[in-house]
Each structure stands twice: as C-alpha cells, then as structure tokens.
Amino acid sequence: MKKDIHPKYNPVVFVDMSTGSRFVSRSTKTSERKEIIDGVEHSLISIGVTSASHPFYTGQNQFVDTEGRIDKFQKRFGVVRRVGKPKLD
C-alpha cells in the first residue's frame, strides 16, 4: 500500500447550533477550537442541522403533499397546449 495517501482521522465533537446537542465522533475535518473530553482533545465543529433539530427527525413541521404534482404544475403554469409533430414531406 502507498504511504501517506489517506487524510488524518481525528476525534471531533459536532455541536448543533440551534439545540446545543453534542455528538462525539471521528472525522477528517478539524477545527481551531478544541475541547477535552475524557482526557482526549477533540476538535469542536458547529453544525446548523442535525438529527436533534431537523424537522423530519423531531416530528415537527411535517409537510404533507395533498395536491398532486401535475395539478401543482398546471396551477402554476396553466394548461399547456400540445402541438402536433411536424409532418415530413
């Protein structure tokens, strides 16, 4: 195997910016901000959306599509006339 072709794998803490939830993991991504957890230095990475704040996982603000896609398209753009194929002589 070739040496030094893989990125360094580091311990990180992902922090949800809206809920403050923390997820301890490992990643190739690093940060200047550090935090020590159980005697190990972790990079601190802020994330906008995680499973703790995403509406799908929390069950809040679920969007239910009751109108069909074709109906939405026709409502938005109107009924489009179809033109027949040109006749070749």
NORFEN-V213139 format. One record per residue. N is the residue number from 1. RES is the residue in three letters. PSI is psi as a letter, one per 30 degrees, with the letter a starting at -180 (NA if undefined). Layout:
BEGIN
n->N res->RES psi->PSI
n->N res->RES psi->PSI
END
This chain:
BEGIN
n->1 res->MET psi->k
n->2 res->LYS psi->k
n->3 res->LYS psi->l
n->4 res->ASP psi->h
n->5 res->ILE psi->f
n->6 res->HIS psi->k
n->7 res->PRO psi->l
n->8 res->LYS psi->k
n->9 res->TYR psi->j
n->10 res->ASN psi->l
n->11 res->PRO psi->k
n->12 res->VAL psi->l
n->13 res->VAL psi->j
n->14 res->PHE psi->k
n->15 res->VAL psi->k
n->16 res->ASP psi->k
n->17 res->MET psi->f
n->18 res->SER psi->e
n->19 res->THR psi->f
n->20 res->GLY psi->g
n->21 res->SER psi->k
n->22 res->ARG psi->k
n->23 res->PHE psi->j
n->24 res->VAL psi->k
n->25 res->SER psi->a
n->26 res->ARG psi->k
n->27 res->SER psi->l
n->28 res->THR psi->f
n->29 res->LYS psi->k
n->30 res->THR psi->l
n->31 res->SER psi->l
n->32 res->GLU psi->e
n->33 res->ARG psi->k
n->34 res->LYS psi->l
n->35 res->GLU psi->k
n->36 res->ILE psi->k
n->37 res->ILE psi->k
n->38 res->ASP psi->h
n->39 res->GLY psi->g
n->40 res->VAL psi->k
n->41 res->GLU psi->k
n->42 res->HIS psi->k
n->43 res->SER psi->k
n->44 res->LEU psi->j
n->45 res->ILE psi->k
n->46 res->SER psi->k
n->47 res->ILE psi->k
n->48 res->GLY psi->e
n->49 res->VAL psi->k
n->50 res->THR psi->a
n->51 res->SER psi->f
n->52 res->ALA psi->f
n->53 res->SER psi->f
n->54 res->HIS psi->k
n->55 res->PRO psi->e
n->56 res->PHE psi->e
n->57 res->TYR psi->f
n->58 res->THR psi->f
n->59 res->GLY psi->g
n->60 res->GLN psi->k
n->61 res->ASN psi->h
n->62 res->GLN psi->k
n->63 res->PHE psi->k
n->64 res->VAL psi->k
n->65 res->ASP psi->j
n->66 res->THR psi->f
n->67 res->GLU psi->k
n->68 res->GLY psi->l
n->69 res->ARG psi->e
n->70 res->ILE psi->e
n->71 res->ASP psi->e
n->72 res->LYS psi->e
n->73 res->PHE psi->e
n->74 res->GLN psi->e
n->75 res->LYS psi->e
n->76 res->ARG psi->e
n->77 res->PHE psi->f
n->78 res->GLY psi->l
n->79 res->VAL psi->k
n->80 res->VAL psi->k
n->81 res->ARG psi->k
n->82 res->ARG psi->k
n->83 res->VAL psi->k
n->84 res->GLY psi->l
n->85 res->LYS psi->k
n->86 res->PRO psi->k
n->87 res->LYS psi->k
n->88 res->LEU psi->k
n->89 res->ASP psi->NA
END
